[in-house]
Amino acid sequence: MIDFIQVSKRFGTQEVLMDVSFRINAGEHVGVVGPNGAGKSTIFSLISDELSTDSGEVSMPKTVRLGHLHQQLHAYALNDSLIDYSTDSIPELKTIHAEIHTLEKELEEASSDNQEPLLERLGDLQHEYEHLGGYEMKARAEAALSGLGFKEKEFTKPFQSFSGGWQMRAELVRTLIAQPDILMLDEPSNYLDLPAVEWLQRFLRGFNGTMLLISHDRYLLETLTDRTLEISGGGAVKYAGGYTYYLKEREQRHHQQAAAYRNYQEQKEHLESFIRRFRAKSTKAAQVQSRVKMLEKLDAVRMPPRPPDASNLRIAPPPRCGAQIMQLENVGFSYDTERWIFRGVDLDIQNGQKIAIVGYNGMGKTTLLRVIAGTLKANEGKLREGHKVVLGYQSQDFAETMPPEKTILGVVREANPKTPERDVRGLLGSFGFSGESVNKQCGVLSGGEKIRLAFARIFIDPPNFLLLDEPTTNLDIHGREGLEKAIRDYKGTVCFVSHDVAFVRGAADRIISVNDGKIASYPGGYDYYLEKNDRSTVPVETKKPSVASSPKPQDQNLTPKEARQAKAKAREAQQGLKKMEQQMEKLQAQQQELHQQMASGKEDVDYSAIGVQLAEITKKLTATEAKWLAEADRLGA
């Protein structure tokens, strides 16, 4: 249990938290949401005692073990190998292991009379070592490293030889395999590609402790959390449901607060009007004083901030072009003409398609996008551009490489100096920049503002074929929702790379997979791609345990009686699988029905009760799926 009791925290003149109170109960999986800079990471630092409160108290049991993944790498022991760094996640294990080693040496030299206390102590230490997972730590680390995209041959490489993004993956492994009582993850998907995000989601579904998750990834929030904590405007509000439930309740709460504010304003105005009107009349002195006291006792109500609007990004209509946008024939690319990133690529891109390029990091997603955009020239093959196709390309780092001293207006005018300033201002207005805001410097813009500016810069010469490399990187949840909607509504063609599962699922109607130099195209959306690759039901551990699965009866030299018994057990196990499948179907139907009720928007629906039911059903479904996967894997089903 974690209690925040009237907690306040200030950084300089900025008061991040103001008299914040909430409770996290044991076993809850809490999504922590709110605008960038609102204080989400500050909450984590207060829990882990890295920061102290200015006032108030953070209370939690002293015996719990914390696992805290920061947004930035806090690495040490950089000279360790990858596997050694990853397994060194529980400090007590090193101490216990060293003492076990010392005791074993002492036992070799001790006489038989003196061995009993040493053996007793050794047994206690071995039991504690086992309880902390010391004997399984390496196997868990190897499975997690494989799941996050590391190759087995890389396990012995020095940790410091990896790039920052891959080091963060190893840091994530260290945090996860320690199996803490309270797991705090601050943007864990920032450096992950889509396959790694899927693996992380499957891994965390089986976590039984208390989890706090800060993430802009709606997929992780929706599938992993059963409570939501919103940090905004110096306050904190806890909602009794996951992300979808939170969105509904937040809207209702805003309406209630707005109504309370209007009521307060009416009462205040009525009292003040009476006081002003009759203050000078002696015959009304008693009534005036009564109204003054009532005004003083009136509890002030602040106007609640409007929930973020995800619809403020509108992409301009594209100019007309032919039905075929681009054709790739036998295209290959290599940076050194020896190691090919991909080869023999044949693709046909049609007008209006929304294409997501997916795959592990380092496999060539960005390279393929750059070849299509023309910023890299293919070593072999041909690219044929369609009739009147106009490309608009946004690189992965454009938002970060904008000159900080340049203004919004200056950045867009630089892209097309011939465009009159009046037209440039009109374009910027359609992207949410109006009036004096166009004179803001790039250095002070938020992530969402930079993305909108990048789009405005592209559309100063309107394209009909958009190529976007990780456009969601600097966006918060609401910015991602807005961009997803804008791409869906856009009449032109879009080809993009993104590691955000919900964004890809919502925006793409075609998937191009890049894997070890092989390019494959899938005409359906992301779920169709998962189905065809059978990746939605991959077990958490990608490396199989060394113990062989149970042999089938026909593979053993059994007596007829033993064979009959074995077959009977196999039939019973298969029946058990079918029962679990039926149970999962029933739970999924209940889950879908509850989602439909929440999406109805009806006033007479008890959203709070539905949220609680939905959380319980999700937990049951997750547990049943895990049990079904384990049993199916054991039976080879």
URLIN-V821870 format. One record per residue. N is the residue number from 1. RES is the residue in one letter. OMEGA is omega in radians with two decimals (NA if undefined). NEAR is the number of other C-alpha atoms within 10 Angstrom. Layout:
BEGIN
n:N res:RES omega:OMEGA near:NEAR
n:N res:RES omega:OMEGA near:NEAR
END
This chain:
BEGIN
n:1 res:M omega:3.10 near:14
n:2 res:I omega:3.14 near:16
n:3 res:D omega:2.94 near:17
n:4 res:F omega:-3.07 near:20
n:5 res:I omega:3.09 near:16
n:6 res:Q omega:-3.06 near:16
n:7 res:V omega:3.03 near:22
n:8 res:S omega:3.11 near:21
n:9 res:K omega:-3.10 near:23
n:10 res:R omega:3.00 near:14
n:11 res:F omega:-3.07 near:9
n:12 res:G omega:-3.14 near:7
n:13 res:T omega:-3.09 near:6
n:14 res:Q omega:3.09 near:9
n:15 res:E omega:-3.05 near:14
n:16 res:V omega:3.14 near:21
n:17 res:L omega:-3.10 near:26
n:18 res:M omega:3.09 near:18
n:19 res:D omega:-3.08 near:16
n:20 res:V omega:3.09 near:18
n:21 res:S omega:3.03 near:19
n:22 res:F omega:3.13 near:16
n:23 res:R omega:2.99 near:15
n:24 res:I omega:-3.12 near:19
n:25 res:N omega:-3.14 near:12
n:26 res:A omega:3.09 near:14
n:27 res:G omega:3.12 near:14
n:28 res:E omega:3.04 near:18
n:29 res:H omega:-2.94 near:28
n:30 res:V omega:3.00 near:27
n:31 res:G omega:-3.13 near:29
n:32 res:V omega:-3.03 near:26
n:33 res:V omega:3.11 near:24
n:34 res:G omega:-3.12 near:21
n:35 res:P omega:3.04 near:17
n:36 res:N omega:3.13 near:17
n:37 res:G omega:-3.09 near:12
n:38 res:A omega:3.12 near:20
n:39 res:G omega:-3.12 near:22
n:40 res:K omega:3.13 near:24
n:41 res:S omega:3.09 near:19
n:42 res:T omega:3.08 near:18
n:43 res:I omega:3.14 near:20
n:44 res:F omega:-3.11 near:22
n:45 res:S omega:3.07 near:16
n:46 res:L omega:3.12 near:17
n:47 res:I omega:-3.10 near:20
n:48 res:S omega:3.08 near:15
n:49 res:D omega:3.05 near:11
n:50 res:E omega:3.04 near:9
n:51 res:L omega:3.05 near:13
n:52 res:S omega:-3.13 near:17
n:53 res:T omega:2.97 near:16
n:54 res:D omega:3.04 near:13
n:55 res:S omega:-3.10 near:14
n:56 res:G omega:-3.01 near:17
n:57 res:E omega:2.98 near:18
n:58 res:V omega:-3.03 near:21
n:59 res:S omega:3.06 near:13
n:60 res:M omega:3.14 near:14
n:61 res:P omega:-3.08 near:9
n:62 res:K omega:-3.01 near:6
n:63 res:T omega:-3.08 near:7
n:64 res:V omega:3.07 near:11
n:65 res:R omega:-3.12 near:14
n:66 res:L omega:2.93 near:17
n:67 res:G omega:-3.01 near:23
n:68 res:H omega:3.02 near:22
n:69 res:L omega:3.12 near:23
n:70 res:H omega:3.05 near:19
n:71 res:Q omega:3.13 near:16
n:72 res:Q omega:-3.08 near:11
n:73 res:L omega:3.04 near:15
n:74 res:H omega:-2.97 near:9
n:75 res:A omega:3.00 near:13
n:76 res:Y omega:3.11 near:10
n:77 res:A omega:-3.07 near:11
n:78 res:L omega:-3.13 near:13
n:79 res:N omega:3.10 near:13
n:80 res:D omega:3.00 near:16
n:81 res:S omega:-3.14 near:17
n:82 res:L omega:-3.09 near:25
n:83 res:I omega:3.12 near:22
n:84 res:D omega:3.11 near:19
n:85 res:Y omega:-3.08 near:23
n:86 res:S omega:-3.09 near:29
n:87 res:T omega:-3.10 near:23
n:88 res:D omega:-3.03 near:21
n:89 res:S omega:3.11 near:20
n:90 res:I omega:-3.05 near:20
n:91 res:P omega:-3.09 near:9
n:92 res:E omega:-3.10 near:14
n:93 res:L omega:3.11 near:21
n:94 res:K omega:-3.13 near:14
n:95 res:T omega:-3.13 near:11
n:96 res:I omega:-3.12 near:17
n:97 res:H omega:3.13 near:15
n:98 res:A omega:-3.14 near:11
n:99 res:E omega:3.08 near:15
n:100 res:I omega:3.13 near:19
n:101 res:H omega:3.13 near:11
n:102 res:T omega:-3.14 near:12
n:103 res:L omega:3.12 near:19
n:104 res:E omega:3.07 near:14
n:105 res:K omega:3.13 near:11
n:106 res:E omega:3.13 near:14
n:107 res:L omega:3.14 near:16
n:108 res:E omega:-3.06 near:10
n:109 res:E omega:-3.06 near:11
n:110 res:A omega:3.05 near:14
n:111 res:S omega:-3.10 near:10
n:112 res:S omega:-3.13 near:9
n:113 res:D omega:-3.06 near:7
n:114 res:N omega:-3.05 near:12
n:115 res:Q omega:-3.02 near:16
n:116 res:E omega:3.12 near:13
n:117 res:P omega:3.12 near:10
n:118 res:L omega:3.11 near:15
n:119 res:L omega:3.13 near:14
n:120 res:E omega:3.12 near:11
n:121 res:R omega:3.12 near:15
n:122 res:L omega:3.11 near:20
n:123 res:G omega:3.11 near:13
n:124 res:D omega:-3.12 near:13
n:125 res:L omega:3.13 near:18
n:126 res:Q omega:3.10 near:17
n:127 res:H omega:3.13 near:13
n:128 res:E omega:3.12 near:15
n:129 res:Y omega:3.12 near:20
n:130 res:E omega:-3.14 near:14
n:131 res:H omega:3.13 near:10
n:132 res:L omega:3.09 near:17
n:133 res:G omega:-3.07 near:17
n:134 res:G omega:-3.09 near:22
n:135 res:Y omega:-3.12 near:13
n:136 res:E omega:-2.98 near:13
n:137 res:M omega:-3.09 near:20
n:138 res:K omega:3.14 near:17
n:139 res:A omega:3.12 near:17
n:140 res:R omega:-3.14 near:21
n:141 res:A omega:-3.14 near:25
n:142 res:E omega:3.12 near:23
n:143 res:A omega:-3.13 near:20
n:144 res:A omega:3.11 near:28
n:145 res:L omega:3.10 near:27
n:146 res:S omega:-3.14 near:19
n:147 res:G omega:-3.13 near:23
n:148 res:L omega:2.95 near:25
n:149 res:G omega:3.09 near:17
n:150 res:F omega:3.05 near:17
n:151 res:K omega:-3.07 near:11
n:152 res:E omega:-3.12 near:12
n:153 res:K omega:-3.13 near:7
n:154 res:E omega:-3.05 near:15
n:155 res:F omega:-3.09 near:19
n:156 res:T omega:3.12 near:12
n:157 res:K omega:3.11 near:15
n:158 res:P omega:3.14 near:16
n:159 res:F omega:-3.05 near:24
n:160 res:Q omega:3.14 near:17
n:161 res:S omega:-3.13 near:13
n:162 res:F omega:3.10 near:14
n:163 res:S omega:-3.10 near:9
n:164 res:G omega:3.14 near:13
n:165 res:G omega:3.13 near:14
n:166 res:W omega:3.04 near:19
n:167 res:Q omega:3.10 near:21
n:168 res:M omega:3.08 near:24
n:169 res:R omega:3.11 near:24
n:170 res:A omega:3.08 near:26
n:171 res:E omega:3.08 near:23
n:172 res:L omega:3.10 near:24
n:173 res:V omega:3.13 near:26
n:174 res:R omega:-3.09 near:27
n:175 res:T omega:-3.04 near:24
n:176 res:L omega:-3.00 near:25
n:177 res:I omega:3.09 near:23
n:178 res:A omega:3.13 near:24
n:179 res:Q omega:-3.13 near:19
n:180 res:P omega:3.05 near:21
n:181 res:D omega:3.11 near:18
n:182 res:I omega:-3.11 near:22
n:183 res:L omega:-3.14 near:22
n:184 res:M omega:-3.08 near:26
n:185 res:L omega:-3.12 near:24
n:186 res:D omega:-3.11 near:21
n:187 res:E omega:-3.08 near:17
n:188 res:P omega:-3.08 near:23
n:189 res:S omega:-3.06 near:25
n:190 res:N omega:-3.05 near:19
n:191 res:Y omega:-3.07 near:18
n:192 res:L omega:2.98 near:21
n:193 res:D omega:-3.06 near:21
n:194 res:L omega:3.13 near:20
n:195 res:P omega:3.14 near:19
n:196 res:A omega:3.08 near:23
n:197 res:V omega:3.11 near:23
n:198 res:E omega:3.12 near:21
n:199 res:W omega:-3.12 near:22
n:200 res:L omega:3.14 near:22
n:201 res:Q omega:3.13 near:18
n:202 res:R omega:3.13 near:22
n:203 res:F omega:-3.05 near:16
n:204 res:L omega:3.08 near:16
n:205 res:R omega:-3.11 near:19
n:206 res:G omega:-3.12 near:15
n:207 res:F omega:-3.04 near:17
n:208 res:N omega:-3.12 near:15
n:209 res:G omega:3.09 near:14
n:210 res:T omega:-3.11 near:20
n:211 res:M omega:3.01 near:24
n:212 res:L omega:-3.03 near:22
n:213 res:L omega:2.96 near:25
n:214 res:I omega:-3.12 near:24
n:215 res:S omega:2.97 near:22
n:216 res:H omega:-3.11 near:29
n:217 res:D omega:-3.08 near:22
n:218 res:R omega:3.14 near:20
n:219 res:Y omega:3.12 near:18
n:220 res:L omega:-3.14 near:26
n:221 res:L omega:-3.07 near:24
n:222 res:E omega:-3.02 near:16
n:223 res:T omega:-3.02 near:16
n:224 res:L omega:-3.02 near:26
n:225 res:T omega:3.07 near:23
n:226 res:D omega:3.05 near:25
n:227 res:R omega:3.13 near:24
n:228 res:T omega:3.09 near:26
n:229 res:L omega:-3.13 near:26
n:230 res:E omega:3.08 near:19
n:231 res:I omega:-3.08 near:23
n:232 res:S omega:3.06 near:19
n:233 res:G omega:3.12 near:17
n:234 res:G omega:-3.11 near:17
n:235 res:G omega:3.12 near:17
n:236 res:A omega:3.10 near:22
n:237 res:V omega:3.13 near:13
n:238 res:K omega:3.14 near:18
n:239 res:Y omega:-3.03 near:21
n:240 res:A omega:3.13 near:20
n:241 res:G omega:-3.13 near:28
n:242 res:G omega:-2.95 near:24
n:243 res:Y omega:3.14 near:27
n:244 res:T omega:3.10 near:17
n:245 res:Y omega:-3.13 near:25
n:246 res:Y omega:-3.13 near:24
n:247 res:L omega:3.13 near:15
n:248 res:K omega:-3.09 near:15
n:249 res:E omega:-3.14 near:19
n:250 res:R omega:3.12 near:16
n:251 res:E omega:3.12 near:13
n:252 res:Q omega:-3.12 near:14
n:253 res:R omega:3.12 near:13
n:254 res:H omega:3.13 near:16
n:255 res:H omega:3.13 near:14
n:256 res:Q omega:-3.14 near:13
n:257 res:Q omega:3.11 near:17
n:258 res:A omega:3.11 near:18
n:259 res:A omega:3.11 near:14
n:260 res:A omega:3.12 near:16
n:261 res:Y omega:3.12 near:17
n:262 res:R omega:3.12 near:15
n:263 res:N omega:3.11 near:13
n:264 res:Y omega:-3.12 near:18
n:265 res:Q omega:3.13 near:16
n:266 res:E omega:3.11 near:12
n:267 res:Q omega:-3.10 near:15
n:268 res:K omega:-3.13 near:18
n:269 res:E omega:3.13 near:13
n:270 res:H omega:-3.13 near:13
n:271 res:L omega:-3.11 near:19
n:272 res:E omega:3.13 near:15
n:273 res:S omega:3.12 near:13
n:274 res:F omega:-3.11 near:14
n:275 res:I omega:-3.13 near:20
n:276 res:R omega:-3.03 near:10
n:277 res:R omega:-3.01 near:12
n:278 res:F omega:-3.10 near:14
n:279 res:R omega:-3.06 near:16
n:280 res:A omega:-3.09 near:11
n:281 res:K omega:-3.11 near:9
n:282 res:S omega:-3.12 near:10
n:283 res:T omega:-3.12 near:10
n:284 res:K omega:-3.04 near:14
n:285 res:A omega:-3.10 near:14
n:286 res:A omega:-3.14 near:11
n:287 res:Q omega:3.12 near:15
n:288 res:V omega:3.12 near:22
n:289 res:Q omega:3.10 near:13
n:290 res:S omega:3.14 near:13
n:291 res:R omega:3.11 near:19
n:292 res:V omega:3.12 near:16
n:293 res:K omega:3.11 near:12
n:294 res:M omega:3.14 near:14
n:295 res:L omega:3.13 near:18
n:296 res:E omega:-3.11 near:10
n:297 res:K omega:-3.09 near:9
n:298 res:L omega:3.14 near:12
n:299 res:D omega:-3.13 near:10
n:300 res:A omega:3.09 near:12
n:301 res:V omega:3.14 near:14
n:302 res:R omega:3.06 near:13
n:303 res:M omega:-3.11 near:15
n:304 res:P omega:3.08 near:16
n:305 res:P omega:3.14 near:11
n:306 res:R omega:3.06 near:10
n:307 res:P omega:-3.10 near:11
n:308 res:P omega:-3.14 near:12
n:309 res:D omega:-3.09 near:11
n:310 res:A omega:-3.01 near:16
n:311 res:S omega:-3.04 near:14
n:312 res:N omega:3.07 near:15
n:313 res:L omega:-3.14 near:23
n:314 res:R omega:-3.13 near:19
n:315 res:I omega:-3.09 near:21
n:316 res:A omega:3.11 near:20
n:317 res:P omega:-3.12 near:14
n:318 res:P omega:3.01 near:19
n:319 res:P omega:-3.08 near:15
n:320 res:R omega:3.09 near:15
n:321 res:C omega:-3.11 near:16
n:322 res:G omega:-3.11 near:13
n:323 res:A omega:3.12 near:13
n:324 res:Q omega:-3.11 near:16
n:325 res:I omega:-3.13 near:24
n:326 res:M omega:3.10 near:19
n:327 res:Q omega:3.07 near:17
n:328 res:L omega:-3.14 near:18
n:329 res:E omega:3.06 near:15
n:330 res:N omega:-3.05 near:13
n:331 res:V omega:3.06 near:20
n:332 res:G omega:3.13 near:23
n:333 res:F omega:3.06 near:25
n:334 res:S omega:3.11 near:16
n:335 res:Y omega:-3.07 near:12
n:336 res:D omega:-3.12 near:9
n:337 res:T omega:3.09 near:10
n:338 res:E omega:3.13 near:8
n:339 res:R omega:-3.07 near:10
n:340 res:W omega:3.05 near:15
n:341 res:I omega:3.01 near:22
n:342 res:F omega:-3.07 near:21
n:343 res:R omega:3.10 near:18
n:344 res:G omega:-3.08 near:16
n:345 res:V omega:3.05 near:19
n:346 res:D omega:-3.14 near:17
n:347 res:L omega:3.09 near:17
n:348 res:D omega:-3.08 near:13
n:349 res:I omega:-3.07 near:20
n:350 res:Q omega:-3.11 near:17
n:351 res:N omega:3.07 near:20
n:352 res:G omega:-3.13 near:18
n:353 res:Q omega:3.04 near:19
n:354 res:K omega:-2.94 near:25
n:355 res:I omega:3.03 near:26
n:356 res:A omega:3.05 near:25
n:357 res:I omega:-3.04 near:25
n:358 res:V omega:3.12 near:24
n:359 res:G omega:3.13 near:21
n:360 res:Y omega:3.04 near:19
n:361 res:N omega:3.11 near:20
n:362 res:G omega:-3.11 near:13
n:363 res:M omega:3.06 near:18
n:364 res:G omega:-3.14 near:24
n:365 res:K omega:-3.12 near:25
n:366 res:T omega:3.12 near:22
n:367 res:T omega:3.11 near:19
n:368 res:L omega:3.13 near:23
n:369 res:L omega:3.14 near:21
n:370 res:R omega:3.08 near:20
n:371 res:V omega:3.11 near:17
n:372 res:I omega:-3.12 near:22
n:373 res:A omega:3.13 near:20
n:374 res:G omega:3.10 near:13
n:375 res:T omega:2.96 near:12
n:376 res:L omega:-3.12 near:14
n:377 res:K omega:3.12 near:15
n:378 res:A omega:3.11 near:20
n:379 res:N omega:3.14 near:16
n:380 res:E omega:-3.13 near:15
n:381 res:G omega:-3.08 near:15
n:382 res:K omega:3.00 near:16
n:383 res:L omega:3.13 near:20
n:384 res:R omega:-3.14 near:13
n:385 res:E omega:-3.12 near:17
n:386 res:G omega:-3.08 near:17
n:387 res:H omega:3.09 near:13
n:388 res:K omega:3.08 near:13
n:389 res:V omega:3.10 near:21
n:390 res:V omega:-3.09 near:19
n:391 res:L omega:2.97 near:21
n:392 res:G omega:-3.01 near:19
n:393 res:Y omega:3.05 near:24
n:394 res:Q omega:-3.12 near:22
n:395 res:S omega:-3.08 near:17
n:396 res:Q omega:-3.02 near:17
n:397 res:D omega:-3.06 near:12
n:398 res:F omega:-3.09 near:15
n:399 res:A omega:-3.11 near:22
n:400 res:E omega:-3.08 near:14
n:401 res:T omega:3.04 near:10
n:402 res:M omega:3.10 near:18
n:403 res:P omega:-3.03 near:13
n:404 res:P omega:-3.09 near:14
n:405 res:E omega:-3.13 near:12
n:406 res:K omega:3.11 near:14
n:407 res:T omega:3.07 near:20
n:408 res:I omega:-3.14 near:26
n:409 res:L omega:-3.11 near:23
n:410 res:G omega:-3.14 near:18
n:411 res:V omega:-3.10 near:19
n:412 res:V omega:3.14 near:25
n:413 res:R omega:3.13 near:19
n:414 res:E omega:-3.13 near:12
n:415 res:A omega:3.10 near:15
n:416 res:N omega:-3.06 near:14
n:417 res:P omega:-3.08 near:12
n:418 res:K omega:-3.10 near:8
n:419 res:T omega:3.11 near:14
n:420 res:P omega:-3.10 near:10
n:421 res:E omega:3.13 near:14
n:422 res:R omega:-3.14 near:9
n:423 res:D omega:3.11 near:12
n:424 res:V omega:3.13 near:20
n:425 res:R omega:3.10 near:19
n:426 res:G omega:3.10 near:12
n:427 res:L omega:-3.14 near:19
n:428 res:L omega:3.10 near:25
n:429 res:G omega:3.14 near:15
n:430 res:S omega:3.10 near:16
n:431 res:F omega:3.02 near:21
n:432 res:G omega:3.10 near:16
n:433 res:F omega:-3.10 near:21
n:434 res:S omega:3.08 near:14
n:435 res:G omega:-3.08 near:9
n:436 res:E omega:-3.12 near:8
n:437 res:S omega:-3.14 near:14
n:438 res:V omega:3.13 near:20
n:439 res:N omega:3.06 near:14
n:440 res:K omega:3.11 near:17
n:441 res:Q omega:-3.10 near:18
n:442 res:C omega:-3.08 near:23
n:443 res:G omega:-3.11 near:15
n:444 res:V omega:-3.09 near:12
n:445 res:L omega:3.04 near:16
n:446 res:S omega:3.11 near:14
n:447 res:G omega:-3.14 near:18
n:448 res:G omega:3.13 near:23
n:449 res:E omega:3.11 near:20
n:450 res:K omega:3.11 near:21
n:451 res:I omega:3.13 near:25
n:452 res:R omega:3.11 near:24
n:453 res:L omega:3.11 near:25
n:454 res:A omega:3.11 near:22
n:455 res:F omega:3.12 near:25
n:456 res:A omega:3.13 near:29
n:457 res:R omega:3.11 near:24
n:458 res:I omega:-2.98 near:19
n:459 res:F omega:2.99 near:21
n:460 res:I omega:2.91 near:20
n:461 res:D omega:-2.94 near:16
n:462 res:P omega:3.07 near:19
n:463 res:P omega:2.97 near:22
n:464 res:N omega:3.09 near:26
n:465 res:F omega:-3.10 near:26
n:466 res:L omega:3.07 near:24
n:467 res:L omega:-2.99 near:23
n:468 res:L omega:3.13 near:23
n:469 res:D omega:-3.13 near:21
n:470 res:E omega:-3.10 near:17
n:471 res:P omega:-3.08 near:25
n:472 res:T omega:-2.97 near:25
n:473 res:T omega:-3.06 near:20
n:474 res:N omega:-3.07 near:20
n:475 res:L omega:2.98 near:21
n:476 res:D omega:-3.05 near:20
n:477 res:I omega:-3.05 near:20
n:478 res:H omega:3.06 near:19
n:479 res:G omega:3.13 near:24
n:480 res:R omega:3.10 near:23
n:481 res:E omega:-3.14 near:21
n:482 res:G omega:3.14 near:20
n:483 res:L omega:3.11 near:25
n:484 res:E omega:3.14 near:23
n:485 res:K omega:-3.12 near:19
n:486 res:A omega:3.14 near:19
n:487 res:I omega:3.11 near:20
n:488 res:R omega:-3.08 near:18
n:489 res:D omega:-3.08 near:13
n:490 res:Y omega:-3.08 near:19
n:491 res:K omega:-3.14 near:20
n:492 res:G omega:-3.11 near:24
n:493 res:T omega:-3.14 near:22
n:494 res:V omega:3.03 near:24
n:495 res:C omega:-3.02 near:23
n:496 res:F omega:3.00 near:25
n:497 res:V omega:3.11 near:25
n:498 res:S omega:3.08 near:23
n:499 res:H omega:-3.14 near:27
n:500 res:D omega:-3.06 near:24
n:501 res:V omega:-3.11 near:18
n:502 res:A omega:3.14 near:18
n:503 res:F omega:3.12 near:21
n:504 res:V omega:-3.12 near:25
n:505 res:R omega:-3.06 near:18
n:506 res:G omega:-3.00 near:15
n:507 res:A omega:-2.98 near:23
n:508 res:A omega:3.00 near:23
n:509 res:D omega:3.07 near:20
n:510 res:R omega:-3.13 near:23
n:511 res:I omega:2.97 near:25
n:512 res:I omega:-3.10 near:22
n:513 res:S omega:3.09 near:20
n:514 res:V omega:-3.08 near:23
n:515 res:N omega:3.10 near:18
n:516 res:D omega:3.07 near:13
n:517 res:G omega:-3.13 near:17
n:518 res:K omega:3.14 near:14
n:519 res:I omega:3.11 near:20
n:520 res:A omega:-3.12 near:13
n:521 res:S omega:-3.13 near:16
n:522 res:Y omega:-3.01 near:16
n:523 res:P omega:3.12 near:14
n:524 res:G omega:3.13 near:14
n:525 res:G omega:-3.02 near:19
n:526 res:Y omega:-3.14 near:24
n:527 res:D omega:3.08 near:15
n:528 res:Y omega:3.11 near:16
n:529 res:Y omega:3.11 near:19
n:530 res:L omega:-3.13 near:13
n:531 res:E omega:-3.12 near:11
n:532 res:K omega:3.13 near:12
n:533 res:N omega:-3.14 near:11
n:534 res:D omega:-3.09 near:10
n:535 res:R omega:-3.14 near:14
n:536 res:S omega:-3.11 near:14
n:537 res:T omega:3.11 near:13
n:538 res:V omega:3.12 near:13
n:539 res:P omega:-3.09 near:17
n:540 res:V omega:-3.11 near:20
n:541 res:E omega:-3.10 near:18
n:542 res:T omega:3.08 near:15
n:543 res:K omega:-3.12 near:15
n:544 res:K omega:3.05 near:11
n:545 res:P omega:-3.09 near:10
n:546 res:S omega:3.12 near:7
n:547 res:V omega:-3.09 near:6
n:548 res:A omega:3.10 near:8
n:549 res:S omega:-3.06 near:12
n:550 res:S omega:-3.14 near:10
n:551 res:P omega:3.13 near:11
n:552 res:K omega:-3.06 near:13
n:553 res:P omega:-3.06 near:17
n:554 res:Q omega:-3.13 near:10
n:555 res:D omega:-3.08 near:7
n:556 res:Q omega:3.05 near:10
n:557 res:N omega:-3.05 near:9
n:558 res:L omega:2.97 near:12
n:559 res:T omega:3.14 near:9
n:560 res:P omega:-3.14 near:9
n:561 res:K omega:3.14 near:9
n:562 res:E omega:3.13 near:13
n:563 res:A omega:3.10 near:16
n:564 res:R omega:3.14 near:13
n:565 res:Q omega:-3.14 near:13
n:566 res:A omega:3.12 near:16
n:567 res:K omega:3.11 near:15
n:568 res:A omega:3.11 near:13
n:569 res:K omega:3.13 near:13
n:570 res:A omega:3.10 near:15
n:571 res:R omega:3.13 near:12
n:572 res:E omega:3.14 near:12
n:573 res:A omega:3.12 near:15
n:574 res:Q omega:3.09 near:16
n:575 res:Q omega:3.08 near:12
n:576 res:G omega:3.10 near:14
n:577 res:L omega:-3.13 near:19
n:578 res:K omega:3.12 near:13
n:579 res:K omega:3.12 near:13
n:580 res:M omega:3.10 near:17
n:581 res:E omega:3.10 near:15
n:582 res:Q omega:3.13 near:12
n:583 res:Q omega:3.12 near:16
n:584 res:M omega:3.11 near:20
n:585 res:E omega:3.13 near:13
n:586 res:K omega:-3.14 near:13
n:587 res:L omega:3.12 near:18
n:588 res:Q omega:3.10 near:15
n:589 res:A omega:3.10 near:12
n:590 res:Q omega:3.14 near:16
n:591 res:Q omega:3.14 near:20
n:592 res:Q omega:3.13 near:13
n:593 res:E omega:3.13 near:13
n:594 res:L omega:3.09 near:18
n:595 res:H omega:3.13 near:16
n:596 res:Q omega:3.10 near:11
n:597 res:Q omega:-3.13 near:15
n:598 res:M omega:-3.11 near:20
n:599 res:A omega:-3.07 near:13
n:600 res:S omega:-3.13 near:10
n:601 res:G omega:-3.13 near:11
n:602 res:K omega:-3.08 near:10
n:603 res:E omega:-3.07 near:8
n:604 res:D omega:3.13 near:6
n:605 res:V omega:3.10 near:12
n:606 res:D omega:-3.06 near:11
n:607 res:Y omega:3.13 near:23
n:608 res:S omega:-3.14 near:17
n:609 res:A omega:3.13 near:11
n:610 res:I omega:3.12 near:19
n:611 res:G omega:3.11 near:25
n:612 res:V omega:3.11 near:17
n:613 res:Q omega:-3.11 near:16
n:614 res:L omega:3.12 near:23
n:615 res:A omega:3.13 near:21
n:616 res:E omega:-3.14 near:14
n:617 res:I omega:3.12 near:18
n:618 res:T omega:3.10 near:20
n:619 res:K omega:3.13 near:17
n:620 res:K omega:-3.12 near:15
n:621 res:L omega:3.12 near:20
n:622 res:T omega:-3.13 near:18
n:623 res:A omega:-3.14 near:15
n:624 res:T omega:3.12 near:17
n:625 res:E omega:-3.14 near:19
n:626 res:A omega:3.12 near:18
n:627 res:K omega:3.13 near:14
n:628 res:W omega:3.14 near:19
n:629 res:L omega:-3.13 near:18
n:630 res:A omega:-3.11 near:13
n:631 res:E omega:3.12 near:16
n:632 res:A omega:3.11 near:14
n:633 res:D omega:-3.14 near:14
n:634 res:R omega:-3.10 near:13
n:635 res:L omega:-3.10 near:16
n:636 res:G omega:-3.08 near:11
n:637 res:A omega:NA near:9
END
